[in-house]
């Protein structure tokens, strides 16, 4: 929902869908989550392409990033090593040493 929460609230989506979490990162009004099986989920305010889904749409629920899926399908041996977010951008480091970035270009 879009209401502020003043105490921690469990994000049930991952437990309800039996998804194992590897790491999380958060920027300004959005979150990214990497699963143990190399899936990237994003949700929150989507301005400036921060969700990496090719749009400025907001996502209230965690949504699988299809563009990252396509990157991983190109080279199944290449794995996501690290994902990090800040302000209005995200960067993703791959096992082959490549780096991907998305979001507002003047913020990162």
C-alpha positions as CSV (number, residue, x, y, z in Angstrom):
1,X,0.0,0.0,0.0
2,X,1.0,3.7,-0.1
3,X,0.5,4.4,3.6
4,X,3.4,5.1,5.8
5,X,4.3,2.5,8.4
6,X,5.9,3.6,11.7
7,X,7.0,0.1,12.8
8,X,8.5,-2.7,10.9
9,X,6.0,-4.6,8.7
10,X,6.8,-8.1,7.3
11,X,6.9,-8.3,3.5
12,X,4.9,-11.5,3.1
13,X,5.3,-11.8,-0.7
14,X,8.5,-13.8,-0.5
15,X,7.5,-16.2,2.3
16,X,4.1,-16.7,0.7
17,X,5.8,-17.6,-2.6
18,X,8.6,-19.7,-1.0
19,X,11.3,-17.4,-2.4
20,X,14.7,-17.6,-0.6
21,X,16.4,-14.2,-0.3
22,X,20.1,-13.7,-0.9
23,X,20.4,-9.9,-0.6
24,X,18.5,-6.6,-0.6
25,X,19.2,-3.0,-1.5
26,X,17.2,0.1,-1.3
27,X,17.2,3.5,-2.9
28,X,14.9,6.5,-2.5
29,X,11.4,5.1,-2.4
30,X,12.2,1.7,-4.0
31,X,13.7,-1.7,-3.1
32,X,15.6,-4.4,-5.0
33,X,15.9,-8.0,-3.8
34,X,18.1,-10.7,-5.2
35,X,17.0,-14.3,-4.6
36,X,19.2,-17.3,-4.1
37,X,18.3,-18.5,-7.6
38,X,19.4,-15.3,-9.3
39,X,16.0,-13.6,-9.7
40,X,15.8,-9.8,-9.2
41,X,12.6,-8.4,-7.8
42,X,11.9,-4.6,-7.6
43,X,9.1,-2.5,-6.1
44,X,8.3,1.1,-5.1
45,X,8.2,4.4,-6.9
46,X,9.4,3.8,-10.4
47,X,10.4,7.4,-11.5
48,X,13.5,7.8,-13.7
49,X,13.6,4.1,-14.5
50,X,14.8,3.1,-11.0
51,X,13.0,-0.2,-11.1
52,X,14.9,-1.2,-14.2
53,X,11.7,-2.3,-16.0
54,X,11.8,0.2,-18.9
55,X,9.1,2.5,-17.5
56,X,8.3,5.1,-14.8
57,X,5.4,3.1,-13.4
58,X,5.2,2.4,-9.7
59,X,5.0,-1.2,-8.4
60,X,3.3,-1.8,-5.1
61,X,4.3,-5.5,-5.0
62,X,7.7,-7.1,-5.7
63,X,7.9,-7.7,-9.4
64,X,10.3,-9.9,-11.3
65,X,12.7,-7.9,-13.5
66,X,12.3,-9.4,-17.0
67,X,15.2,-7.4,-18.4
68,X,17.6,-8.8,-15.9
69,X,16.2,-12.3,-16.7
70,X,17.1,-11.7,-20.4
71,X,20.7,-10.7,-19.4
72,X,21.1,-13.9,-17.4
73,X,19.7,-16.0,-20.2
74,X,22.3,-14.7,-22.7
75,X,25.1,-16.3,-20.6
76,X,23.8,-18.8,-18.0
77,X,27.3,-19.0,-16.5
78,X,27.4,-15.3,-15.7
79,X,25.9,-14.7,-12.3
80,X,24.9,-11.6,-10.3
81,X,27.6,-11.1,-7.7
82,X,26.2,-7.9,-6.0
83,X,23.4,-5.5,-6.3
84,X,23.4,-2.1,-4.7
85,X,21.0,0.9,-4.8
86,X,21.1,4.4,-3.6
87,X,19.1,7.6,-4.2
88,X,17.6,7.0,-7.6
89,X,19.8,4.4,-9.2
90,X,20.9,0.7,-9.0
91,X,24.1,-1.0,-10.1
92,X,24.5,-4.8,-10.6
93,X,28.0,-6.4,-10.6
94,X,28.3,-9.7,-12.6
95,X,30.7,-12.6,-12.1
96,X,32.4,-11.9,-15.5
97,X,33.4,-8.4,-14.1
98,X,30.8,-6.5,-16.1
99,X,28.7,-3.8,-14.4
100,X,25.1,-2.8,-15.3
101,X,23.4,0.4,-14.0
102,X,20.0,2.0,-14.3
103,X,18.0,4.9,-13.0
104,X,18.6,8.6,-12.9
105,X,21.9,9.2,-14.6
106,X,22.9,12.3,-12.8
107,X,22.5,10.6,-9.4
108,X,25.1,7.8,-9.7
